[in-house]
Amino acid sequence: MSRLFPCLPVVLAACASVSQAQVPTPAPSQTPASRDALAETQDAGAPAHVRAATDGAGQDRAAVDRVSSSPVLGSGASDRGADADLDVARGLFDRGEQESARVALQAFVARHPNHGSRPTAEILLARLALGRGEPMGAKKLLDPLAAVGADASAETNGVARSARYYLGLAELRIGNPEQARALLLPFAKGNGGDPAPTDDAAVELRGALAEATAATDPAAALELWEGYMRAAREHEKAWARNRATEVGARLSPEVAWRAYGAGPPSGLTRAVLGQKAATYLRARGDASGAAFVETEASAARHAMGFDLAAVRVGPGDPARIGLSLPLSGKFQVVGEAVLRAAMLAAGAPGPGSGGVQLVLRDTATDAERATRGVAELTRTEAVIAIIGAAGAKTGGAAIAQATQDGIAMLALEDAAPGAPTTAFQMVHTPEARAAALARRALKLGVRRFAVLGPDSVSGKRLREAFRRAVAEGGGVVVAESSYVAGATSFAGALGPIKKSTFQAIFVPDSAERLALVAPALAVADLWPQSWSKARIVGPPGKDQPRSILLLSTANELSHKLLETGGRYVQGSLLCPGFFADDVDLRARGFVEAYRAAYAQAPHATEAYAYDAVATLRAMTQRGARTRSDVIRALGVGGGVPVLQGLTGNVTFGPDHGRVDEPLVYVVDGNDIRIAR
């Protein structure tokens, strides 16, 4: 069973999966504002069991889960058709077929709005929303179910208990730790002592409470991580070490000393706080006490596994790079795309190098398999570093294992892994791409903006990132409207925007959707043009055409945009992460080689994968001969690029996130080229 906290969200929007045994993964501090990821993506399902307590008595959370999975809740007379519909939907859910399950559950709610099992369906839909990285969508479904009156029936109270549990996980994902703690804490009361190693649900709950507690009471959070650590699996222990280290860094020296004294001998708290506690004692003139604490802390760090990885694994072979990819299962297409680009990058000419050898491990969609694969790449295959592409179900476990083994992992995801890890984020966040468009337009002289985007969680995040960047640059968003995600008609959404005067409009959607939005803008007498032609004409008349600058993140951008709507997107500025511009000197060789090898144009996924291999090759060509050398070279910080890549000047920040400016492209006649 996959547990909660070792599962960081990892790339490629395509890599999201949900199973009944999963739970929402990242801590608020590490959850990207967009998990668009790479799409923008997140996985999380729900635990199969969690220890709960009602009225102070311990109760298996399986009882609560049974409420959310029972065939009928207060349905009165049996409705065999409705029951059958729900059975089919729940079967899809249990098998991890999340998209089919979502469609079936939504159809059930639409066909049987008054059925007693509607709460069951809505809780399952909320769990799927968590799996897609849409905690706000889950919260919208769960809020009404979690609120019950004093006279509610036992069945309704059971639904509410289940809803409150998942609502707590949603609040944690949203970034509301206090609300999450209040909702989750009742499930932990009455369960004295540490969870058993076999009690997956209780371990997950302990970790969730630790995350929710960290912001307001770091010392208490360390106690919770202590209990989590004692029951965790090996890769989960690596995750707990990282999170506890981050929490300990927030404590003042005096508080750290007090928490250190209260911690168990050779435990996680003493391992994390020992150095800070010793510093506190030295500042007070107690050198002997500080030395004693340092000795104790060193033993604790050894016992907790902090200092073992570097001894267990070797320096690695600079000519061998590991790939941890989903080469089977539902995300096989993603793994194969990464592999194609990696093979090109491995064989590309390089100074002083005849290429590198790629060593593969298939993660499929299994966290344990991903963990085992990383360990094999590190310890058996002697790779110098690893490139990982997977869903959140497997990616977090892989990163935790890589960190434990002291090997760098370039993660094809759009979330910063965090400074305590040895992983580095290769993919620009969607928010960074939205902000890059705002800054580019502001630099051109645009000051008045409109925003038109999908009414989805990812769409809202992009709109917020764009508004923030506009405001920081001295501009203003004067009009904003939204449409239903997946819509093909936009007349209603354009109504409010037509009444305002602006110079540029931002559409945070895919290139496929942009090809439909752009002609709708023209119908509304808003004609995208290059900035040299864009102008404000106001107040707008009924039939008075206006030239505007069109901005879009345009995911999966290809020449199809020009084929379907070329005249309506002229002068547009687009930021898809990468576009196969064979005129650009930086990308030409890659684009031509990819087309020659695979008879198709590469997209952003392939470009980021190519850059990952090229980055590791660059590190070894500059003298990195060991795994430690690679980690130090990647973590140089200070805004120093490590590679002039296809996707930009690859630069990592203090939290190991990608911080360089994404590339912006402009539509120019029949071409799409990098905007200079």
Wavefront OBJ file of the C-alpha trace (Angstrom):
o trace
v 0.000 0.000 0.000
v 1.249 3.468 -0.850
v 1.338 5.847 2.084
v 0.992 9.559 2.224
v 4.071 11.591 2.808
v 6.841 10.041 0.777
v 4.759 10.782 -2.344
v 5.908 14.092 -3.774
v 3.992 15.280 -6.830
v 6.043 14.656 -9.930
v 5.871 15.737 -13.461
v 4.073 15.660 -16.509
v 0.529 16.397 -16.068
v -0.085 13.150 -17.730
v 1.258 11.378 -14.704
v -1.629 11.557 -12.276
v -3.222 8.426 -10.915
v -5.647 7.550 -8.207
v -6.238 4.337 -6.392
v -8.357 3.599 -3.403
v -5.314 3.010 -1.272
v -3.664 6.335 -2.022
v -3.885 9.555 -0.097
v -3.075 13.176 -0.946
v 0.626 13.583 -0.877
v 2.579 16.804 -0.645
v 2.946 19.023 2.333
v 1.596 22.541 1.825
v 5.108 23.950 1.743
v 6.010 21.720 -1.152
v 2.772 21.682 -3.089
v 3.182 23.831 -6.226
v 0.778 26.624 -6.537
v -0.183 24.962 -9.698
v 0.275 21.421 -9.753
v -0.611 21.639 -13.186
v 2.278 19.720 -13.403
v 3.342 18.426 -15.700
v -0.238 19.160 -16.223
v -0.387 20.054 -14.625
v -0.842 17.265 -12.208
v -1.356 15.671 -8.789
v -2.224 12.332 -7.474
v -3.977 11.471 -4.349
v -6.639 9.130 -3.414
v -7.698 8.077 -0.033
v -6.423 5.691 2.575
v -8.100 2.362 2.786
v -8.111 2.529 6.569
v -7.419 5.170 9.179
v -7.677 4.941 12.935
v -10.559 7.148 14.160
v -12.028 8.010 17.526
v -15.525 9.067 18.291
v -16.669 10.007 21.767
v -13.142 9.336 22.975
v -13.090 5.677 21.979
v -10.734 4.251 19.362
v -12.477 3.161 16.211
v -11.083 1.718 13.010
v -11.377 4.318 10.232
v -12.394 1.447 8.071
v -15.771 1.967 9.704
v -15.767 5.529 8.434
v -14.649 4.409 4.989
v -17.412 1.832 4.959
v -19.844 4.715 5.191
v -18.424 6.272 2.040
v -18.385 2.982 0.158
v -21.644 1.409 1.261
v -24.053 0.764 -1.621
v -26.960 2.734 -0.200
v -27.248 5.333 2.537
v -30.786 5.958 3.660
v -32.106 5.321 0.204
v -35.393 3.888 1.347
v -36.839 1.645 -1.318
v -34.299 -0.104 -3.446
v -33.610 1.398 -6.869
v -31.855 -1.369 -8.736
v -30.941 0.818 -11.694
v -29.340 3.463 -9.505
v -27.632 0.856 -7.360
v -26.209 -0.796 -10.465
v -24.963 2.565 -11.788
v -23.192 3.222 -8.511
v -21.698 -0.279 -8.411
v -20.221 0.253 -11.870
v -18.774 3.653 -10.890
v -17.317 2.332 -7.664
v -15.783 -0.608 -9.512
v -13.999 1.792 -11.851
v -12.844 3.793 -8.843
v -11.503 0.704 -7.067
v -9.556 -0.345 -10.170
v -7.875 3.070 -10.388
v -9.597 4.076 -13.643
v -10.091 7.588 -12.339
v -11.327 9.380 -15.453
v -13.904 6.713 -16.241
v -14.910 6.655 -12.587
v -15.349 10.428 -12.573
v -17.605 10.342 -15.626
v -19.659 7.464 -14.188
v -20.042 9.119 -10.778
v -21.059 12.457 -12.279
v -23.606 10.646 -14.444
v -24.980 8.895 -11.348
v -25.422 12.210 -9.517
v -27.099 13.767 -12.567
v -29.487 10.847 -13.118
v -30.287 10.187 -9.464
v -29.992 13.536 -7.653
v -32.274 12.451 -4.796
v -30.885 8.972 -4.292
v -29.690 8.157 -0.797
v -26.264 7.165 -2.099
v -25.573 10.547 -3.634
v -23.277 11.411 -0.660
v -21.317 8.226 -1.406
v -20.819 9.339 -4.997
v -19.858 12.867 -3.971
v -17.244 11.624 -1.503
v -15.739 9.444 -4.232
v -15.770 12.427 -6.596
v -13.992 14.462 -3.937
v -11.333 11.793 -3.624
v -10.855 11.859 -7.385
v -10.585 15.655 -7.271
v -7.797 15.287 -4.726
v -6.180 12.839 -7.119
v -6.232 15.428 -9.915
v -4.599 18.000 -7.672
v -7.837 19.951 -7.241
v -8.290 20.264 -3.461
v -10.623 23.249 -3.902
v -12.926 21.101 -6.014
v -12.849 18.410 -3.346
v -13.581 20.967 -0.644
v -16.612 22.261 -2.543
v -18.055 18.751 -2.586
v -17.149 17.898 0.998
v -18.131 21.087 2.846
v -21.902 20.425 2.730
v -21.441 16.741 3.592
v -19.223 17.505 6.586
v -21.765 19.911 8.119
v -24.562 18.086 9.945
v -27.152 19.138 12.477
v -27.579 17.841 16.019
v -30.611 15.748 14.996
v -28.864 14.000 12.101
v -29.296 10.262 11.671
v -26.525 7.775 12.318
v -26.081 7.308 8.567
v -25.763 11.047 7.974
v -23.292 11.331 10.845
v -21.277 8.535 9.284
v -21.160 10.381 5.978
v -20.110 13.546 7.783
v -17.263 11.758 9.568
v -15.949 10.392 6.292
v -16.330 13.784 4.598
v -14.483 15.540 7.430
v -11.531 13.211 7.040
v -11.119 13.902 3.330
v -11.902 17.570 3.896
v -8.971 17.649 6.330
v -6.704 16.281 3.607
v -8.078 18.833 1.137
v -7.479 21.720 3.543
v -3.918 20.485 4.010
v -3.386 20.463 0.250
v -4.913 23.919 -0.107
v -2.542 25.274 2.519
v -4.871 25.668 5.501
v -3.000 23.664 8.161
v -5.066 24.876 11.117
v -8.341 23.796 9.531
v -6.735 20.512 8.459
v -5.519 19.811 11.994
v -8.930 20.564 13.509
v -10.609 18.165 11.078
v -8.058 15.350 11.352
v -7.276 15.439 15.067
v -10.508 13.667 16.155
v -9.449 10.637 14.110
v -6.260 10.326 16.158
v -7.700 10.786 19.673
v -7.947 7.662 21.756
v -5.130 5.906 19.884
v -2.374 5.971 22.478
v 1.191 5.086 21.550
v 2.815 4.823 18.160
v 1.043 3.243 15.196
v 1.983 -0.305 14.323
v 4.237 -0.650 11.255
v 1.465 -2.632 9.555
v -1.198 0.021 10.263
v -0.806 2.042 7.068
v -3.726 4.313 7.825
v -2.547 5.281 11.299
v 0.929 6.031 9.949
v -0.580 8.204 7.221
v -2.711 10.061 9.712
v 0.293 10.707 11.959
v 2.157 12.210 9.015
v -0.801 14.355 7.959
v -1.142 15.739 11.477
v 2.586 16.431 11.601
v 2.325 18.490 8.413
v -0.738 20.329 9.684
v 0.920 21.070 13.038
v 4.299 22.267 11.753
v 3.249 25.857 11.012
v 1.909 26.639 14.484
v 3.821 24.258 16.787
v 7.052 22.905 15.232
v 8.063 21.134 18.443
v 4.764 19.210 18.535
v 5.175 18.409 14.833
v 8.561 16.851 15.596
v 6.921 14.601 18.167
v 4.447 13.454 15.536
v 7.225 12.815 13.001
v 8.999 10.854 15.742
v 6.061 8.450 15.960
v 5.709 8.333 12.183
v 9.390 7.463 11.841
v 9.183 4.505 14.217
v 6.467 2.848 12.120
v 7.610 3.937 8.653
v 9.071 1.918 5.823
v 12.603 2.687 4.643
v 11.721 5.178 1.906
v 9.168 6.789 4.238
v 11.879 7.234 6.853
v 13.907 9.235 4.340
v 10.896 11.476 3.806
v 10.393 11.890 7.570
v 14.043 12.827 8.014
v 13.741 15.553 5.398
v 10.504 16.976 6.768
v 11.737 16.874 10.373
v 14.918 18.677 9.336
v 12.849 21.458 7.768
v 10.652 21.734 10.870
v 13.659 21.793 13.199
v 15.183 24.666 11.238
v 12.258 26.874 12.335
v 12.984 26.532 16.058
v 15.046 29.072 17.972
v 18.180 27.681 19.695
v 16.554 27.851 23.130
v 13.358 26.100 22.026
v 15.467 23.550 20.167
v 17.415 22.826 23.353
v 14.230 22.274 25.345
v 12.712 20.057 22.641
v 15.985 18.142 22.410
v 15.881 17.365 26.121
v 12.281 16.134 25.836
v 13.042 13.899 22.868
v 13.706 10.173 23.261
v 17.341 8.985 23.272
v 18.652 8.179 19.791
v 15.382 9.463 18.325
v 14.521 11.699 15.391
v 14.095 14.860 17.483
v 17.585 14.583 18.948
v 19.070 13.749 15.550
v 17.523 16.870 14.015
v 18.010 19.352 16.870
v 21.339 18.232 18.284
v 23.531 20.757 16.495
v 21.230 23.679 17.284
v 20.962 22.606 20.939
v 24.751 22.376 21.192
v 25.074 25.851 19.696
v 22.699 27.169 22.342
v 24.772 25.623 25.162
v 28.031 26.985 23.763
v 26.538 30.471 23.584
v 25.816 30.132 27.327
v 29.402 29.075 28.055
v 28.626 25.364 28.584
v 31.231 23.827 26.291
v 31.225 20.435 28.007
v 27.427 20.212 27.817
v 27.574 21.142 24.129
v 30.159 18.432 23.456
v 28.004 15.860 25.256
v 24.947 16.859 23.210
v 26.940 16.617 19.992
v 28.029 13.087 20.914
v 24.443 12.092 21.691
v 23.162 13.737 18.532
v 25.765 11.956 16.402
v 24.605 8.612 17.775
v 20.990 9.601 17.141
v 21.728 10.614 13.555
v 23.417 7.274 12.976
v 20.486 5.407 14.525
v 17.979 7.370 12.435
v 19.858 6.731 9.185
v 21.060 10.287 8.485
v 24.689 9.345 7.936
v 24.458 5.864 6.436
v 23.631 6.407 2.772
v 26.958 7.864 1.693
v 28.797 4.885 3.197
v 26.531 2.291 1.638
v 26.741 3.526 -1.956
v 29.747 4.366 -4.085
v 30.753 7.446 -6.087
v 29.031 6.376 -9.297
v 30.263 6.104 -12.896
v 30.253 9.474 -14.746
v 29.441 7.657 -17.997
v 26.227 6.070 -16.657
v 22.925 7.929 -16.138
v 19.874 6.273 -14.619
v 16.326 6.695 -15.906
v 13.396 5.971 -13.582
v 10.405 6.029 -15.945
v 6.883 4.591 -16.317
v 7.624 2.319 -19.264
v 4.538 0.179 -18.680
v 1.045 0.836 -17.413
v -1.224 3.787 -18.010
v 1.608 6.346 -18.223
v 3.723 4.391 -20.667
v 3.329 7.105 -23.309
v 5.007 9.627 -21.003
v 7.894 7.324 -20.191
v 8.454 6.533 -23.848
v 8.486 10.212 -24.791
v 11.128 10.902 -22.137
v 13.162 7.892 -23.234
v 13.162 8.979 -26.888
v 14.542 12.401 -26.022
v 17.017 10.996 -23.497
v 18.483 8.649 -26.106
v 19.070 11.577 -28.457
v 20.722 13.605 -25.689
v 22.895 10.674 -24.610
v 24.242 10.210 -28.125
v 24.679 13.891 -28.952
v 28.276 15.108 -29.508
v 29.901 16.673 -26.468
v 33.364 18.038 -25.670
v 35.642 15.337 -24.343
v 32.889 12.725 -24.335
v 31.742 9.977 -26.609
v 28.275 9.919 -25.128
v 26.857 8.234 -22.056
v 25.091 4.997 -21.251
v 21.475 5.116 -20.090
v 20.357 2.542 -17.530
v 16.594 2.029 -17.228
v 14.211 1.024 -14.504
v 10.458 0.840 -15.078
v 8.411 2.448 -12.283
v 5.028 1.526 -13.837
v 2.595 3.033 -11.292
v 3.916 1.356 -8.145
v 5.729 3.301 -5.397
v 7.529 0.246 -4.019
v 8.743 -0.616 -7.512
v 9.989 2.953 -8.022
v 11.856 2.854 -4.705
v 13.436 -0.483 -5.547
v 14.408 0.786 -9.008
v 16.222 3.823 -7.607
v 18.072 1.621 -5.116
v 19.130 -0.720 -7.932
v 20.296 2.139 -10.145
v 22.325 3.537 -7.263
v 23.779 0.416 -5.711
v 23.880 -2.142 -8.524
v 24.144 -0.097 -11.709
v 26.514 2.572 -10.313
v 24.888 5.479 -12.164
v 26.190 8.988 -11.455
v 22.679 10.511 -11.231
v 19.061 9.708 -12.046
v 16.366 11.342 -14.174
v 12.852 10.616 -12.971
v 9.463 11.011 -14.610
v 6.405 9.593 -12.889
v 3.157 10.358 -11.155
v 2.954 11.524 -7.574
v 2.240 7.961 -6.515
v 5.758 6.876 -7.510
v 7.771 10.073 -7.786
v 7.822 10.965 -4.094
v 9.039 7.530 -3.116
v 11.757 7.686 -5.785
v 12.944 11.108 -4.605
v 13.000 9.963 -0.993
v 15.108 6.919 -1.898
v 17.497 8.998 -4.019
v 17.933 11.424 -1.127
v 18.613 8.602 1.284
v 21.220 7.151 -1.075
v 22.880 10.527 -1.673
v 22.375 10.643 -5.439
v 21.085 13.549 -7.525
v 17.715 13.161 -9.235
v 16.572 15.543 -11.948
v 12.799 15.366 -11.539
v 10.657 16.038 -14.588
v 8.061 17.801 -12.468
v 6.936 21.358 -11.838
v 7.332 21.419 -8.037
v 10.410 22.360 -6.056
v 11.529 19.201 -4.177
v 13.005 21.212 -1.296
v 16.540 21.912 -0.084
v 16.754 18.804 2.159
v 16.410 16.526 -0.865
v 18.949 15.671 -3.538
v 16.331 16.205 -6.250
v 16.087 19.187 -8.610
v 13.024 20.410 -10.522
v 13.514 20.432 -14.299
v 10.129 21.718 -15.473
v 8.953 25.323 -15.215
v 5.743 25.712 -13.255
v 2.672 26.859 -15.194
v 2.569 29.867 -12.836
v 6.096 30.801 -13.883
v 5.042 30.660 -17.522
v 2.006 32.855 -16.859
v 4.154 35.371 -14.990
v 6.718 35.371 -17.817
v 4.000 36.415 -20.274
v 2.918 39.241 -17.978
v 6.473 40.524 -17.613
v 7.080 40.330 -21.374
v 3.927 42.329 -22.111
v 4.750 44.905 -19.434
v 8.211 45.308 -20.928
v 6.588 46.086 -24.283
v 4.555 48.836 -22.654
v 1.221 47.105 -21.992
v -0.460 48.430 -18.852
v -4.100 47.382 -19.131
v -4.970 43.686 -19.267
v -7.986 41.424 -19.509
v -8.060 37.761 -18.468
v -10.229 35.030 -19.999
v -9.681 31.489 -18.784
v -11.228 28.176 -17.762
v -13.103 27.967 -14.483
v -10.904 25.135 -13.199
v -8.500 24.890 -10.286
v -5.457 25.080 -12.556
v -7.022 27.919 -14.548
v -7.659 29.918 -11.378
v -4.092 29.390 -10.199
v -2.703 30.661 -13.495
v -4.986 33.676 -13.467
v -3.856 34.529 -9.949
v -0.183 34.184 -10.886
v -0.738 36.438 -13.898
v -2.580 39.076 -11.857
v 0.209 39.084 -9.287
v 2.913 39.558 -11.930
v 0.922 42.347 -13.608
v 0.485 44.190 -10.319
v 4.178 43.810 -9.449
v 5.078 45.359 -12.812
v 2.795 48.351 -12.409
v -0.035 47.140 -14.640
v -3.679 46.474 -13.899
v -6.185 43.767 -14.832
v -9.289 45.744 -15.776
v -11.568 42.865 -16.817
v -11.794 39.180 -16.071
v -14.139 36.413 -17.138
v -14.165 32.621 -17.189
v -15.685 29.761 -19.133
v -16.393 26.147 -18.283
v -13.302 23.990 -18.765
v -13.532 22.255 -22.132
v -16.033 24.766 -23.522
v -16.288 25.349 -27.276
v -18.419 28.504 -27.154
v -17.220 31.702 -25.490
v -19.791 34.378 -26.389
v -21.186 34.562 -22.864
v -17.755 34.796 -21.262
v -16.675 37.551 -23.656
v -19.651 39.780 -22.852
v -18.178 41.460 -19.738
v -14.750 41.812 -21.347
v -16.029 43.636 -24.451
v -17.223 46.491 -22.260
v -13.705 47.303 -21.004
v -10.730 48.974 -22.650
v -7.474 47.056 -22.504
v -4.385 46.378 -24.560
v -3.754 42.665 -23.984
v -5.763 39.606 -23.009
v -4.399 36.517 -21.232
v -5.858 33.066 -21.970
v -4.424 30.411 -19.578
v -5.345 27.339 -21.594
v -3.993 24.803 -24.069
v -3.050 25.560 -27.655
v -5.992 23.412 -28.772
v -8.432 25.567 -26.774
v -6.682 28.765 -27.880
v -7.479 27.846 -31.491
v -11.172 28.117 -30.534
v -10.912 31.161 -28.277
v -9.019 33.337 -30.758
v -11.728 33.304 -33.485
v -14.330 34.015 -30.797
v -12.342 37.113 -29.860
v -12.472 38.250 -33.487
v -16.244 37.715 -33.587
v -16.398 40.023 -30.555
v -14.386 42.600 -32.576
v -11.220 41.904 -30.552
v -8.504 41.124 -33.088
v -5.149 39.742 -31.887
v -2.261 41.614 -33.491
v 1.445 42.117 -32.852
v 2.173 44.732 -30.215
v 3.288 47.244 -32.840
v -0.321 47.195 -34.129
v -2.207 46.681 -30.869
v -3.906 49.757 -29.492
v -6.679 50.910 -27.235
v -9.742 52.246 -28.973
v -12.319 53.532 -26.583
v -14.872 53.704 -25.582
v -15.547 50.616 -27.739
v -18.418 50.848 -30.171
v -20.739 48.052 -31.140
v -19.055 47.181 -34.409
v -15.738 48.843 -33.824
v -12.875 46.326 -34.160
v -10.065 46.621 -31.661
v -6.509 45.346 -32.015
v -5.197 43.579 -28.918
v -2.181 41.555 -27.887
v -3.042 37.904 -27.145
v -1.125 36.044 -24.422
v -1.439 32.330 -23.617
v 0.410 29.498 -21.880
v -0.635 27.350 -24.882
v 0.272 23.898 -23.555
v 1.150 21.351 -26.253
v 1.767 24.094 -28.806
v 2.285 22.870 -32.366
v 1.854 24.137 -35.929
v -1.750 22.974 -35.746
v -2.520 26.313 -34.104
v -1.537 28.093 -37.315
v -3.400 25.600 -39.471
v -6.680 26.027 -37.595
v -6.575 29.650 -36.522
v -3.503 31.357 -37.938
v -5.159 34.650 -38.923
v -6.646 35.001 -35.448
v -3.433 34.575 -33.438
v -1.028 36.879 -35.241
v 1.435 38.589 -32.930
v 0.380 36.408 -29.989
v 2.900 35.760 -27.228
v 2.897 32.129 -26.097
v 4.736 30.340 -23.295
v 4.284 26.549 -23.597
v 7.630 25.596 -22.015
v 9.046 24.642 -25.417
v 8.108 24.825 -29.095
v 9.858 22.996 -31.945
v 11.266 26.119 -33.614
v 13.793 24.751 -36.091
v 14.912 28.300 -36.940
v 16.215 28.842 -33.406
v 19.911 27.953 -33.320
v 19.643 26.571 -29.808
v 16.872 24.102 -30.709
v 17.528 23.366 -34.394
v 19.804 20.373 -33.913
v 17.440 18.714 -31.436
v 14.318 19.381 -33.519
v 15.884 18.094 -36.736
v 17.337 15.000 -35.035
v 14.057 14.211 -33.314
v 12.053 14.537 -36.521
v 14.564 12.397 -38.412
v 14.539 9.685 -35.752
v 10.846 9.586 -34.875
v 9.023 11.265 -37.795
v 7.278 13.766 -35.538
v 7.976 17.053 -33.823
v 9.018 17.081 -30.152
v 6.971 18.786 -27.461
v 7.811 20.249 -24.058
v 8.037 16.845 -22.346
v 10.770 15.721 -24.714
v 12.629 19.046 -24.507
v 12.741 19.025 -20.705
v 13.948 15.403 -20.765
v 16.664 16.284 -23.288
v 17.776 19.167 -21.067
v 17.927 16.843 -18.054
v 20.389 14.505 -19.772
v 22.327 17.446 -21.211
v 22.568 18.990 -17.736
v 24.103 15.855 -16.236
v 26.498 15.521 -19.153
v 27.538 19.128 -18.668
v 28.246 18.486 -14.987
v 30.572 15.571 -15.737
v 32.249 17.412 -18.604
v 33.069 20.217 -16.153
v 34.777 17.821 -13.792
v 32.075 16.233 -11.613
v 33.354 12.702 -11.083
v 31.247 11.543 -8.130
v 27.627 11.750 -7.017
v 28.556 14.313 -4.399
v 30.258 16.416 -7.081
v 27.063 16.392 -9.165
v 24.876 17.441 -6.224
v 27.248 20.292 -5.362
v 27.395 21.444 -8.995
v 23.611 21.431 -9.369
v 23.107 23.241 -6.064
v 25.527 26.063 -6.816
v 22.648 28.570 -6.391
v 23.075 32.316 -6.636
v 21.142 32.449 -9.899
v 23.989 30.765 -11.796
v 22.788 28.756 -14.841
v 24.057 25.191 -15.090
v 23.074 24.791 -18.763
v 21.963 26.854 -21.733
v 19.244 24.416 -22.651
v 16.364 23.991 -25.056
v 13.919 25.229 -22.408
v 16.000 28.147 -21.140
v 19.100 28.773 -19.049
v 18.609 25.974 -16.536
v 18.960 27.523 -13.065
v 17.998 26.116 -9.676
v 17.038 28.084 -6.575
v 17.717 27.392 -2.873
v 14.759 24.996 -2.711
v 16.083 23.134 -5.784
v 13.261 24.573 -7.902
v 13.662 25.783 -11.488
v 13.945 29.599 -11.304
v 15.105 30.779 -14.743
v 12.680 32.629 -17.015
v 10.677 30.357 -19.359
v 10.984 31.021 -23.077
v 8.288 33.136 -24.734
v 7.359 32.600 -28.393
v 5.635 34.929 -30.859
v 3.350 34.082 -33.788
v 4.767 35.785 -36.865
v 2.909 35.037 -40.094
v 3.272 31.334 -40.758
v 6.001 30.906 -38.160
v 6.211 30.621 -34.381
v 9.595 31.783 -33.108
v 11.285 32.803 -29.888
v 10.436 36.381 -28.952
v 13.600 38.433 -28.699
l 1 2 3 4 5 6 7 8 9 10 11 12 13 14 15 16 17 18 19 20 21 22 23 24 25 26 27 28 29 30 31 32 33 34 35 36 37 38 39 40 41 42 43 44 45 46 47 48 49 50 51 52 53 54 55 56 57 58 59 60 61 62 63 64 65 66 67 68 69 70 71 72 73 74 75 76 77 78 79 80 81 82 83 84 85 86 87 88 89 90 91 92 93 94 95 96 97 98 99 100 101 102 103 104 105 106 107 108 109 110 111 112 113 114 115 116 117 118 119 120 121 122 123 124 125 126 127 128 129 130 131 132 133 134 135 136 137 138 139 140 141 142 143 144 145 146 147 148 149 150 151 152 153 154 155 156 157 158 159 160 161 162 163 164 165 166 167 168 169 170 171 172 173 174 175 176 177 178 179 180 181 182 183 184 185 186 187 188 189 190 191 192 193 194 195 196 197 198 199 200 201 202 203 204 205 206 207 208 209 210 211 212 213 214 215 216 217 218 219 220 221 222 223 224 225 226 227 228 229 230 231 232 233 234 235 236 237 238 239 240 241 242 243 244 245 246 247 248 249 250 251 252 253 254 255 256 257 258 259 260 261 262 263 264 265 266 267 268 269 270 271 272 273 274 275 276 277 278 279 280 281 282 283 284 285 286 287 288 289 290 291 292 293 294 295 296 297 298 299 300 301 302 303 304 305 306 307 308 309 310 311 312 313 314 315 316 317 318 319 320 321 322 323 324 325 326 327 328 329 330 331 332 333 334 335 336 337 338 339 340 341 342 343 344 345 346 347 348 349 350 351 352 353 354 355 356 357 358 359 360 361 362 363 364 365 366 367 368 369 370 371 372 373 374 375 376 377 378 379 380 381 382 383 384 385 386 387 388 389 390 391 392 393 394 395 396 397 398 399 400 401 402 403 404 405 406 407 408 409 410 411 412 413 414 415 416 417 418 419 420 421 422 423 424 425 426 427 428 429 430 431 432 433 434 435 436 437 438 439 440 441 442 443 444 445 446 447 448 449 450 451 452 453 454 455 456 457 458 459 460 461 462 463 464 465 466 467 468 469 470 471 472 473 474 475 476 477 478 479 480 481 482 483 484 485 486 487 488 489 490 491 492 493 494 495 496 497 498 499 500 501 502 503 504 505 506 507 508 509 510 511 512 513 514 515 516 517 518 519 520 521 522 523 524 525 526 527 528 529 530 531 532 533 534 535 536 537 538 539 540 541 542 543 544 545 546 547 548 549 550 551 552 553 554 555 556 557 558 559 560 561 562 563 564 565 566 567 568 569 570 571 572 573 574 575 576 577 578 579 580 581 582 583 584 585 586 587 588 589 590 591 592 593 594 595 596 597 598 599 600 601 602 603 604 605 606 607 608 609 610 611 612 613 614 615 616 617 618 619 620 621 622 623 624 625 626 627 628 629 630 631 632 633 634 635 636 637 638 639 640 641 642 643 644 645 646 647 648 649 650 651 652 653 654 655 656 657 658 659 660 661 662 663 664 665 666 667 668 669 670 671 672 673 674 675 676
